[in-house]
Amino acid sequence: MYRAYVSDVSYYSGKLEAYLRYAEIAHERIEVSTRVLRETILPATGVMKVPVMQCPDGRWLKDTTPMLRWLDAQHAQATSIYPVDPAARFMALLVEDYADEWLWRPAMYYRWNFADSHQLLRRRLGRDLSAGTAYNAASLGWYMRWRQYLVYVRGDGVRRHNEHAVQALYARTLQQLTALLSTRPYLLGTRPSIVDFAYFASLFRHFALDPYSAKLMVDTAPAIYAWVGRVWNARVSQERTGSLDDFASADWDAVFTEIGRDYLSYLDANARAYARGATRFDLVLAGTRYPQMPVVRYRVACREQLLKAYRQLTPAEQHTVHERLAASGIAAWLQGAAEIPSGLDEEFVLPLAQHYPPARGWHGLKLLRGTPWDLPAPPLHKR
Ligand SMILES: N[C@@H](CCC(=O)N[C@@H](CS)C(=O)NCC(=O)O)C(=O)O
């Protein structure tokens, strides 16, 4: 059986868990403490992040993007969660990346900025992460609240002057998905797809379950609240088996506009800052400034992986993508984007074939600090 290491309140754990339930992949579910993160997950994967999985043969999987792809290839048979048509599949990967990475900021902001949410979440995180360790649950919870706020809210460029823009992204997302779900039960039609699981990361464990953002969802977007339950309850053996939509619906226009205008600008600015060796950069989006954003190497890799996937399409498939994505500006970006290598190609190849250094001595500080954003430790050696 697989072992799935997850956290009960985690964004990406929700994405993986919904998929494992849908695909009916048998697994043992293990909730992590700081000890498990440091002693088991860090040496196996190089980061203290969840979710990760250990295969029945002992090998490890990390990062939900390659993980879902790998699991789907092993287990899906007839009903893959990815569109079969290569152009539609590429657009699904683009939307997955956007939902994964760009909704992270509003998800962290709503959780760690508002007392309704952070008072509850710090108790739960403190309790879960301290289980079986010498830490005091309340103190660890207090620490985690401030750590998450300082690293992922303030440390991610959110200030008084731009909060409204972060809030507006959540509101627009609810509207965009409500429009899509007014004519279909799942975002790409009659059964769940990678696009549902990607949006599920922020929408389930954060927006639908954290009290402050849940009230906004329940009050303004009940269809999304219903969809969250529908995805969580979906089982491949009980769902329909038809083909997935090809993004032809005009209801996707607003999402593509969002990606072309904001997310790709961000990805470019982050990658350029990485290429010049910076660790922080200021981002300006539609006149709104986000100061001192961290350079995230993983997202240089996200950009690189998207461009690679696009360049692997045949000219005819690229043409289909252009037709659909021209108005949003995404097509022009795909044609003209400069290559900026992240050096992280191997991180996307699963199962992992690397051993990472164990946390010892001062390295053990990671016990508390974790590995926020991304700092892949250099592999010790390959198998
Ligand atoms: N790209 C990874 C991201 C995993 C990730 O960032 N997980 C968060 C929890 S949702 C984490 O463990 N963060 C650890 C930290 O903040 O130190 C994935 O898709 O699995």
The ligand as an SDF file (V2000), in Angstrom:
LIG
                    3D

 20 19  0  0  0  0  0  0  0  0999 V2000
    4.6240   22.1340   -5.1370 N   0  0  0  0  0  0  0  0  0  0  0  0
    4.3730   21.3560   -3.9560 C   0  0  0  0  0  0  0  0  0  0  0  0
    4.1370   22.3020   -2.7750 C   0  0  0  0  0  0  0  0  0  0  0  0
    3.9960   21.6120   -1.4290 C   0  0  0  0  0  0  0  0  0  0  0  0
    3.8520   22.6280   -0.3010 C   0  0  0  0  0  0  0  0  0  0  0  0
    4.2590   23.7970   -0.4120 O   0  0  0  0  0  0  0  0  0  0  0  0
    3.2590   22.1880    0.8000 N   0  0  0  0  0  0  0  0  0  0  0  0
    3.0600   23.0640    1.9560 C   0  0  0  0  0  0  0  0  0  0  0  0
    1.7970   22.7040    2.6770 C   0  0  0  0  0  0  0  0  0  0  0  0
    0.3720   22.9110    1.6930 S   0  0  0  0  0  0  0  0  0  0  0  0
    4.1770   22.8340    2.9480 C   0  0  0  0  0  0  0  0  0  0  0  0
    4.4230   21.7180    3.3360 O   0  0  0  0  0  0  0  0  0  0  0  0
    4.8720   23.8920    3.3730 N   0  0  0  0  0  0  0  0  0  0  0  0
    5.9430   23.7620    4.3100 C   0  0  0  0  0  0  0  0  0  0  0  0
    6.4370   25.0850    4.8100 C   0  0  0  0  0  0  0  0  0  0  0  0
    5.7130   26.0770    4.6960 O   0  0  0  0  0  0  0  0  0  0  0  0
    7.5280   25.1150    5.3740 O   0  0  0  0  0  0  0  0  0  0  0  0
    3.1850   20.4260   -4.1980 C   0  0  0  0  0  0  0  0  0  0  0  0
    2.4540   20.6260   -5.1760 O   0  0  0  0  0  0  0  0  0  0  0  0
    3.0420   19.4350   -3.4830 O   0  0  0  0  0  0  0  0  0  0  0  0
  1  2  1  0
  2  3  1  0
  2 18  1  0
  3  4  1  0
  4  5  1  0
  5  6  2  0
  5  7  1  0
  7  8  1  0
  8  9  1  0
  8 11  1  0
  9 10  1  0
 11 12  2  0
 11 13  1  0
 13 14  1  0
 14 15  1  0
 15 16  2  0
 15 17  1  0
 18 19  2  0
 18 20  1  0
M  END
$$$$
